[in-house]
Amino acid sequence: MRFHKYQALGNDYLVLEAGGPEWTPALVRAVCDRHLGIGADGVLAEDVAPGGAPPPAGAPPPAGAQALDGAQAPDSALALRIYNPDGSEAEKSGNGLRIFACYLWDQGRVGVEPFAVVTRGGVVRCQVRGAGRMVFVEMGVASFDAAAIPVAGPRREVVDEEIEAGGERLRFTAVTVGNPHCVVFVDAPTPELARRLGPALETHPLFPRRTNVQFARVVDRGRIEMQIWERGAGYTLASGSSACAAAAASVRLGLCDGDVTVAMPGGELEVGVGAHFALTMLGPVRKVAEGIVAEELLSEAGWRAGAVEAQPPPTAAVEPAAARGATAAIEYRIDQPISAAQFVSVLRRSTLGERRPIDDAACIAGMLEHANLTITAWDGHDLVGVARSVTDFHYICYLSDVAVDIRYQGAGIGRELVRRTQGELGPRCTLRLVSAPAAMGFYPKLGFVPNERSWDLPPDQVPGSGA
């Protein structure tokens, strides 16, 4: 497996080409280890965007993303999976996006025209400048909405609130730019301060998905300096999304104007804060090395060539999660965005893979995009269960998929996914589903009753032609 190593203001990533392994937390940790692996602040794994094409130029951007006028995609839209060195997956990374754009330039796959990249935190537009070593990125629209970030408590704009961490009371502003940030303005941001208070703020109960942390000082109305504690990575020399978050917070608090130079230990970024807090970022990237990841390192991390493609079918011989005591760590999330690759991975590892169009990327993407209620089950950073529904929330809910990783079946996860789905519905709303053959005996145990009046109209059947 070939890797390409780049750094952006001292923040270094390994770029891996499409078609590589499924990036488990153990594999990410192994290659990022600076003593036992290659060493990096994270992994950038290329993927093909769901649907194979970006949204058209000028179309309304999704939450956390804003289109760049006239942007053109490469031959197919590109998707980027971003992994922290602790194995967790990040929604977005400003430095990671710039590095990925520079890598595409070096590979001759993009030119001087803007192009789209799909991340878990939204669609962004990138443009390579400066003979391939400066990259401009539209990072999306910043939001201070507690529900979007998220921040616990009532829905509100989380601006200049008080928080206690490490025995100190601080004022903070929370913001999302596709990933969560906690910006604390202080008189003297130092590495020692970031290392001392960063961990407590990252894992503070106010932030259910943890958070990135910035300790910033306003130098003047066009410049701030800061230290960073990055979620899943720790103390960091530079971060593009952190720079954008701190700039947005400084403008929201009236401390800075629209264009802000953000100085970090690794260097400076130019951040633009436009109307409605639309964010742009310009900064340098440098290539460090490229090479081959040794098979020995991969095998020690539990990966072998062909392991993803040649997964064995589910069998009853797999030890159930209940026997391993796995259920205590399961976390359930409502409408947490997941990628097509994550969804397909769970379908494959359940009994649903053979009855779902897992090889049709556009169809899978549409299934996720147009479901309006999704409950997911997580074991740490691993997605292990999905309940996907289409509903009006008041009369009927069509439970389209209940997929649980075979390794976790028998532990009550399917039951809990159904229970939490029902908990989001109105008191008169009926839950309806079509059972997989292997699950025919499961749903009556949950209280489902059979309905013999259900009919299917196949996609190739014209209504009335069978009369």
Number of C-alpha atoms within 10 A of each C-alpha: 14 13 19 18 22 26 21 26 21 19 20 26 29 28 23 20 15 13 11 15 19 16 17 18 19 17 21 24 25 23 23 24 16 12 9 11 16 17 19 22 24 29 27 23 22 18 19 19 23 23 17 14 19 23 18 15 16 12 11 11 18 15 16 23 24 22 24 22 12 11 18 19 20 17 10 13 20 22 23 22 21 24 29 24 26 21 24 22 21 19 19 27 25 25 31 30 26 29 29 26 28 26 23 16 19 14 9 9 11 20 15 13 14 21 25 29 22 24 23 19 22 22 25 24 26 29 24 24 19 10 9 19 20 19 23 23 26 24 31 27 25 25 25 25 17 21 15 20 25 23 25 12 10 9 12 12 18 21 18 17 12 12 15 14 16 11 8 8 10 14 15 23 25 28 31 27 31 27 26 29 30 29 27 23 23 17 9 14 18 16 18 11 15 22 16 14 18 28 22 16 24 25 16 16 12 16 21 13 15 23 29 29 30 29 25 26 21 20 14 13 16 19 21 23 22 27 30 28 29 25 26 21 17 20 18 21 20 28 27 28 26 30 30 32 31 32 32 33 29 26 19 18 12 10 16 21 18 18 20 25 21 26 20 21 16 15 15 20 22 20 30 22 25 15 9 9 21 21 27 23 25 23 21 22 24 19 17 12 11 13 11 9 14 13 13 11 16 20 12 12 17 13 19 13 13 10 12 13 9 8 10 10 12 14 11 9 8 11 14 17 18 16 11 11 10 14 16 9 11 16 14 19 14 15 13 11 16 16 18 22 19 15 21 19 18 21 26 23 21 23 22 21 17 11 10 15 15 19 10 11 18 16 16 20 18 13 18 19 13 11 16 14 22 23 23 27 26 17 16 13 14 16 20 27 29 27 22 24 23 16 18 13 18 13 13 16 21 17 22 17 19 24 26 28 24 24 21 24 20 15 19 13 26 22 16 15 25 19 13 17 21 17 10 14 19 14 11 10 16 15 18 17 16 14 15 14 9 9 11 11 11 14 16 11 10 12 8 12 10 12 9 6 5 7 6 6 8 8 6 6 10 9 9 6 6 6 4
